[in-house]
Amino acid sequence: MMADPRPRSNVYEIFWRFAAERQRIYDARIAGLPGPWTEDRILQTYKFCNTYRAADRVSQALIRDVIYTDEPTAPADLAFQIVLFRTFSNINTWRFLLAHFGRKPRISDLTDGSLEACLNMIREINGRLYTGAFILCATDAYGRRIKHLNHVELFRHMFVLGDLSEKLAAARSLAEVYAELHTYPLMGDFMSYQIAIDLNYSELTSFSENDFTQPGPGALRGIKKVFEDLGPRTPQDVILWMVDQQEAAFARYEIDFNGLFGRPLQAIDVQNLFCETDKYCREAVPALTSARSKIKAKFTPATDPIPVFFPPKWGLNTEARLPALTTA
């Protein structure tokens, strides 16, 4: 039996208390309660992702406005739309594309050049196509010199010249979905994992989110803060170990945590929570230094409402539970 990792006791507790408090804030806002939603000074001051990745603002837009719409969509086009949306992760870019085409973009828009022309126009008008949330691999892999044009060539490689959608349909695990994505230029470890999870929100694939995980740089920093020694376990092992430990940990620290309407933490959520714990500890435990020492983004409530919606296969979408949330 593999030995357990050795936690740094105070930070290990912070991880679980942060997960519960951030979820409590989310629940309070869904319930329409007025702020402030927490007495935690750090959470009041700085911006943190939700405890559950699927509840975050961009993921909600993906689930609601890309995957589960009333527009009839062929499986190959849906796979393309998911990859396209997550590559930019910018809700305004997606809205501009919808307005321009009068529908969701399709693979045919890659073939005839209209998608590239539209992206060029968005860049000229808005000056920004991408979110700042992800650091994307930006090599000149396809010789186009400009980042978004290289990504257009990536999309063509995947869906016009290649058969990614067929390979995704044949995948037998979340790890295989990740592996297929990871074969392409510009698709690094982290982005391949994020898009694999996005595809799994849809009906294109339907694997447990605990089948596979791939920690990003922020999660690796968080793991180093939460644990003194991983022993024989890899960071991937530790994330899955935390998934298994959650019930015992919340009980140990007498923390009330009901999950996302009863849904427990999944590996992708724990991966994100390690990243957020790294950020939180920059203020809570500044002696634990890492490559980053400050939390850059301050918390500012958004004003436009977002209807809360999760993949129907999770069984969470009931009108009584999920009113419009003013902000994620």
ZAZA-774957 format. One line per field, with one value per residue (C-alpha): x, y, z; residue number from 1; residue in three letters. Coordinates in nm, 3 decimals, padded with zeros to 5 digits. Layout:
<sites>
east	[X, ...]
north	[Y, ...]
up	[Z, ...]
k	[NUM, ...]
r	[ala, ...]
</sites>
This chain:
<sites>
east	[00.000, 00.138, 00.228, 00.023, 00.173, 00.271, 00.059, 00.177, -00.090, -00.190, -00.201, -00.377, -00.653, -00.656, -00.719, -01.039, -01.161, -01.104, -01.300, -01.594, -01.597, -01.570, -01.861, -02.059, -02.013, -02.136, -02.441, -02.525, -02.513, -02.729, -02.979, -02.986, -02.845, -02.685, -02.312, -02.068, -02.096, -01.799, -01.604, -01.280, -01.076, -00.878, -01.190, -01.355, -01.059, -00.932, -01.081, -01.084, -01.235, -01.533, -01.481, -01.631, -01.482, -01.817, -01.963, -01.714, -01.832, -01.654, -01.739, -02.103, -02.103, -01.949, -02.206, -02.507, -02.421, -02.199, -02.285, -02.650, -02.834, -03.147, -02.947, -02.913, -02.543, -02.355, -02.116, -01.808, -01.920, -01.989, -01.640, -01.496, -01.707, -01.589, -01.223, -01.272, -01.446, -01.196, -00.895, -01.001, -01.199, -01.340, -01.717, -01.712, -01.523, -01.785, -02.071, -01.911, -01.885, -02.250, -02.359, -02.146, -02.261, -02.614, -02.543, -02.262, -01.945, -01.908, -01.624, -01.735, -01.638, -01.285, -01.290, -01.407, -01.194, -01.487, -01.389, -01.037, -01.175, -01.413, -01.138, -00.922, -01.209, -01.266, -00.897, -00.897, -01.210, -01.161, -00.786, -00.831, -00.939, -00.813, -00.873, -00.586, -00.675, -00.458, -00.102, -00.132, 00.146, 00.226, 00.490, 00.483, 00.393, 00.209, 00.419, 00.144, 00.342, 00.028, -00.109, -00.472, -00.379, -00.171, -00.475, -00.690, -00.441, -00.461, -00.840, -00.799, -00.545, -00.786, -01.117, -01.055, -00.733, -00.765, -01.032, -01.024, -01.402, -01.396, -01.105, -01.291, -01.597, -01.379, -01.202, -01.249, -01.141, -01.081, -00.708, -00.752, -00.937, -00.649, -00.394, -00.563, -00.569, -00.210, -00.082, -00.140, 00.098, 00.002, -00.181, 00.027, -00.040, -00.269, -00.476, -00.526, -00.667, -00.892, -01.044, -01.082, -01.293, -01.494, -01.568, -01.677, -01.939, -02.112, -02.269, -01.973, -01.793, -01.914, -01.633, -01.581, -01.386, -01.190, -01.054, -00.765, -00.609, -00.325, -00.209, -00.121, 00.159, -00.063, -00.180, 00.180, 00.264, -00.035, 00.059, 00.406, 00.246, -00.014, 00.231, 00.575, 00.647, 00.458, 00.643, 00.615, 00.309, 00.304, 00.111, -00.160, -00.177, -00.206, -00.502, -00.687, -00.589, -00.748, -01.068, -01.081, -00.997, -01.260, -01.531, -01.287, -01.111, -01.430, -01.538, -01.196, -01.207, -01.582, -01.648, -01.999, -01.969, -02.254, -02.075, -02.241, -02.602, -02.468, -02.202, -01.867, -01.538, -01.399, -01.035, -01.067, -01.208, -00.928, -00.674, -00.824, -00.844, -00.472, -00.416, -00.651, -00.494, -00.156, -00.304, -00.479, -00.161, 00.024, -00.176, -00.260, 00.085, 00.329, 00.628, 00.554, 00.717, 00.678, 00.736, 00.448, 00.408, 00.106, -00.257, -00.312, -00.689, -00.913, -01.271, -01.527, -01.883, -02.004, -02.337, -02.482, -02.685, -02.583, -02.843, -02.684, -02.682, -02.487, -02.453, -02.796, -02.636, -02.528, -02.892, -02.845, -03.071, -03.398, -03.566, -03.596, -03.225, -03.080, -03.211, -03.009, -02.680, -02.576, -02.212, -01.991]
north	[00.000, 00.343, 00.567, 00.882, 01.223, 01.427, 01.743, 02.074, 02.074, 02.441, 02.474, 02.140, 02.276, 02.604, 02.407, 02.251, 02.566, 02.770, 02.515, 02.528, 02.906, 02.980, 02.743, 02.905, 03.243, 03.097, 02.941, 03.269, 03.461, 03.206, 03.244, 03.619, 03.719, 04.065, 04.099, 04.086, 03.710, 03.629, 03.764, 03.638, 03.950, 03.780, 03.649, 03.990, 04.165, 03.940, 03.749, 03.370, 03.105, 02.910, 02.586, 02.402, 02.474, 02.427, 02.711, 02.970, 03.239, 03.123, 02.756, 02.853, 03.038, 02.734, 02.494, 02.716, 02.911, 02.666, 02.309, 02.305, 02.533, 02.487, 02.516, 02.178, 02.096, 01.804, 01.628, 01.734, 02.098, 02.081, 01.945, 02.228, 02.488, 02.365, 02.377, 02.720, 02.868, 02.739, 02.844, 03.208, 03.169, 03.513, 03.547, 03.869, 03.700, 03.425, 03.676, 03.866, 03.542, 03.461, 03.809, 03.797, 03.455, 03.465, 03.116, 02.922, 02.894, 02.572, 02.377, 02.509, 02.857, 02.729, 02.587, 02.902, 03.142, 03.329, 03.241, 03.377, 03.697, 03.742, 03.687, 03.942, 04.189, 04.125, 04.177, 04.503, 04.636, 04.508, 04.465, 04.148, 03.798, 03.599, 03.593, 03.656, 03.351, 03.100, 03.121, 02.959, 02.794, 03.068, 02.916, 02.988, 02.623, 02.683, 02.972, 03.235, 03.473, 03.598, 03.387, 03.369, 03.281, 02.991, 02.880, 02.899, 02.662, 02.439, 02.422, 02.335, 02.069, 01.918, 01.937, 01.990, 01.807, 01.570, 01.357, 01.468, 01.442, 01.074, 01.003, 01.167, 00.953, 00.641, 00.738, 00.493, 00.718, 01.079, 01.003, 00.903, 01.226, 01.417, 01.213, 01.282, 01.655, 01.649, 01.521, 01.860, 02.157, 02.437, 02.187, 02.169, 01.960, 02.208, 02.317, 01.959, 01.875, 02.179, 02.106, 01.737, 01.841, 02.081, 01.809, 01.587, 01.844, 01.760, 01.437, 01.377, 01.198, 01.085, 00.978, 01.027, 01.346, 01.133, 00.903, 01.134, 01.464, 01.688, 01.961, 02.298, 02.527, 02.693, 02.359, 02.239, 02.550, 02.482, 02.118, 02.225, 02.455, 02.208, 01.916, 01.889, 01.563, 01.371, 01.048, 00.808, 00.984, 01.205, 01.535, 01.353, 01.087, 01.355, 01.522, 01.191, 01.120, 01.449, 01.353, 01.039, 01.230, 01.502, 01.350, 01.260, 01.598, 01.803, 01.587, 01.617, 01.996, 02.009, 02.193, 02.196, 02.121, 01.994, 02.023, 02.156, 02.063, 01.736, 01.678, 01.610, 01.758, 01.602, 01.585, 01.892, 02.090, 01.978, 02.069, 02.419, 02.444, 02.379, 02.674, 02.894, 02.779, 02.887, 03.233, 03.246, 03.153, 03.448, 03.655, 03.398, 03.235, 03.472, 03.288, 03.008, 03.167, 03.060, 03.207, 03.447, 03.656, 03.878, 03.824, 04.050, 04.052, 04.235, 04.123, 04.334, 04.200, 04.171, 04.328, 04.123, 03.819, 03.468, 03.190, 02.903, 02.579, 02.254, 01.953, 01.787, 01.445, 01.561, 01.593, 01.935, 02.156, 02.223, 02.560, 02.578, 02.527, 02.736, 03.092, 03.352, 03.435, 03.798, 03.702, 03.395]
up	[00.000, -00.098, 00.195, 00.249, 00.179, 00.485, 00.517, 00.651, 00.922, 00.929, 00.548, 00.503, 00.726, 00.532, 00.211, 00.347, 00.522, 00.206, -00.003, 00.235, 00.284, -00.087, -00.149, 00.133, -00.038, -00.365, -00.197, -00.024, -00.350, -00.528, -00.245, -00.315, 00.023, 00.041, 00.086, 00.240, 00.220, 00.442, 00.736, 00.585, 00.502, 00.227, 00.053, 00.087, -00.074, -00.350, -00.640, -00.616, -00.840, -00.713, -00.526, -00.823, -01.165, -01.340, -01.133, -01.254, -01.491, -01.807, -01.752, -01.700, -02.032, -02.199, -02.055, -02.119, -02.436, -02.623, -02.524, -02.419, -02.659, -02.866, -03.189, -03.365, -03.370, -03.525, -03.284, -03.482, -03.479, -03.106, -03.036, -03.247, -03.065, -02.725, -02.828, -02.987, -02.686, -02.429, -02.635, -02.604, -02.277, -02.344, -02.323, -02.527, -02.811, -02.822, -02.818, -03.105, -03.306, -03.238, -03.346, -03.659, -03.781, -03.637, -03.499, -03.338, -03.549, -03.748, -03.903, -04.243, -04.120, -04.087, -04.437, -04.614, -04.407, -04.251, -03.894, -03.944, -04.096, -03.803, -03.545, -03.724, -03.705, -03.333, -03.264, -03.458, -03.285, -02.930, -02.921, -02.718, -02.814, -02.518, -02.146, -01.910, -01.703, -01.890, -02.010, -02.351, -02.545, -02.798, -03.022, -03.394, -03.456, -03.781, -03.910, -03.888, -03.658, -03.476, -03.189, -03.293, -03.652, -03.524, -03.327, -03.641, -03.804, -03.499, -03.536, -03.905, -03.816, -03.564, -03.749, -04.122, -04.199, -03.903, -03.745, -03.382, -03.337, -03.444, -03.209, -02.921, -02.993, -02.978, -02.654, -02.367, -02.081, -01.984, -02.005, -02.370, -02.445, -02.287, -02.481, -02.815, -02.749, -02.630, -02.965, -03.132, -03.138, -02.895, -02.674, -02.358, -02.048, -01.876, -02.175, -02.292, -01.950, -01.933, -02.275, -02.190, -01.890, -02.107, -02.361, -02.073, -01.970, -02.298, -02.415, -02.648, -02.366, -02.027, -01.796, -01.425, -01.352, -01.105, -01.376, -01.457, -01.355, -01.468, -01.227, -01.370, -01.245, -00.983, -00.847, -00.820, -00.616, -00.393, -00.342, -00.225, 00.031, 00.157, 00.190, 00.346, 00.166, -00.101, -00.029, -00.323, -00.465, -00.772, -00.771, -00.971, -00.698, -00.431, -00.604, -00.621, -00.260, -00.157, -00.340, -00.125, 00.195, 00.168, 00.387, 00.664, 00.645, 00.672, 00.967, 01.134, 01.127, 01.201, 00.875, 00.733, 00.361, 00.144, -00.188, -00.501, -00.422, -00.285, -00.551, -00.380, -00.493, -00.809, -00.916, -01.140, -00.846, -00.613, -00.882, -00.898, -00.519, -00.489, -00.723, -00.520, -00.192, -00.326, -00.389, -00.051, 00.136, -00.016, 00.233, 00.501, 00.529, 00.356, 00.504, 00.257, -00.043, -00.404, -00.748, -00.683, -00.368, -00.436, -00.532, -00.829, -00.884, -00.640, -00.592, -00.777, -00.807, -01.165, -01.249, -01.533, -01.424, -01.520, -01.515, -01.323, -01.520, -01.496, -01.727, -01.713, -01.664, -01.317, -01.209, -01.041, -01.252, -01.076, -01.091, -00.713, -00.664, -00.944, -00.980, -01.169, -01.004, -01.035, -01.053, -01.030]
k	[1, 2, 3, 4, 5, 6, 7, 8, 9, 10, 11, 12, 13, 14, 15, 16, 17, 18, 19, 20, 21, 22, 23, 24, 25, 26, 27, 28, 29, 30, 31, 32, 33, 34, 35, 36, 37, 38, 39, 40, 41, 42, 43, 44, 45, 46, 47, 48, 49, 50, 51, 52, 53, 54, 55, 56, 57, 58, 59, 60, 61, 62, 63, 64, 65, 66, 67, 68, 69, 70, 71, 72, 73, 74, 75, 76, 77, 78, 79, 80, 81, 82, 83, 84, 85, 86, 87, 88, 89, 90, 91, 92, 93, 94, 95, 96, 97, 98, 99, 100, 101, 102, 103, 104, 105, 106, 107, 108, 109, 110, 111, 112, 113, 114, 115, 116, 117, 118, 119, 120, 121, 122, 123, 124, 125, 126, 127, 128, 129, 130, 131, 132, 133, 134, 135, 136, 137, 138, 139, 140, 141, 142, 143, 144, 145, 146, 147, 148, 149, 150, 151, 152, 153, 154, 155, 156, 157, 158, 159, 160, 161, 162, 163, 164, 165, 166, 167, 168, 169, 170, 171, 172, 173, 174, 175, 176, 177, 178, 179, 180, 181, 182, 183, 184, 185, 186, 187, 188, 189, 190, 191, 192, 193, 194, 195, 196, 197, 198, 199, 200, 201, 202, 203, 204, 205, 206, 207, 208, 209, 210, 211, 212, 213, 214, 215, 216, 217, 218, 219, 220, 221, 222, 223, 224, 225, 226, 227, 228, 229, 230, 231, 232, 233, 234, 235, 236, 237, 238, 239, 240, 241, 242, 243, 244, 245, 246, 247, 248, 249, 250, 251, 252, 253, 254, 255, 256, 257, 258, 259, 260, 261, 262, 263, 264, 265, 266, 267, 268, 269, 270, 271, 272, 273, 274, 275, 276, 277, 278, 279, 280, 281, 282, 283, 284, 285, 286, 287, 288, 289, 290, 291, 292, 293, 294, 295, 296, 297, 298, 299, 300, 301, 302, 303, 304, 305, 306, 307, 308, 309, 310, 311, 312, 313, 314, 315, 316, 317, 318, 319, 320, 321, 322, 323, 324, 325, 326, 327, 328]
r	[met, met, ala, asp, pro, arg, pro, arg, ser, asn, val, tyr, glu, ile, phe, trp, arg, phe, ala, ala, glu, arg, gln, arg, ile, tyr, asp, ala, arg, ile, ala, gly, leu, pro, gly, pro, trp, thr, glu, asp, arg, ile, leu, gln, thr, tyr, lys, phe, cys, asn, thr, tyr, arg, ala, ala, asp, arg, val, ser, gln, ala, leu, ile, arg, asp, val, ile, tyr, thr, asp, glu, pro, thr, ala, pro, ala, asp, leu, ala, phe, gln, ile, val, leu, phe, arg, thr, phe, ser, asn, ile, asn, thr, trp, arg, phe, leu, leu, ala, his, phe, gly, arg, lys, pro, arg, ile, ser, asp, leu, thr, asp, gly, ser, leu, glu, ala, cys, leu, asn, met, ile, arg, glu, ile, asn, gly, arg, leu, tyr, thr, gly, ala, phe, ile, leu, cys, ala, thr, asp, ala, tyr, gly, arg, arg, ile, lys, his, leu, asn, his, val, glu, leu, phe, arg, his, met, phe, val, leu, gly, asp, leu, ser, glu, lys, leu, ala, ala, ala, arg, ser, leu, ala, glu, val, tyr, ala, glu, leu, his, thr, tyr, pro, leu, met, gly, asp, phe, met, ser, tyr, gln, ile, ala, ile, asp, leu, asn, tyr, ser, glu, leu, thr, ser, phe, ser, glu, asn, asp, phe, thr, gln, pro, gly, pro, gly, ala, leu, arg, gly, ile, lys, lys, val, phe, glu, asp, leu, gly, pro, arg, thr, pro, gln, asp, val, ile, leu, trp, met, val, asp, gln, gln, glu, ala, ala, phe, ala, arg, tyr, glu, ile, asp, phe, asn, gly, leu, phe, gly, arg, pro, leu, gln, ala, ile, asp, val, gln, asn, leu, phe, cys, glu, thr, asp, lys, tyr, cys, arg, glu, ala, val, pro, ala, leu, thr, ser, ala, arg, ser, lys, ile, lys, ala, lys, phe, thr, pro, ala, thr, asp, pro, ile, pro, val, phe, phe, pro, pro, lys, trp, gly, leu, asn, thr, glu, ala, arg, leu, pro, ala, leu, thr, thr, ala]
</sites>
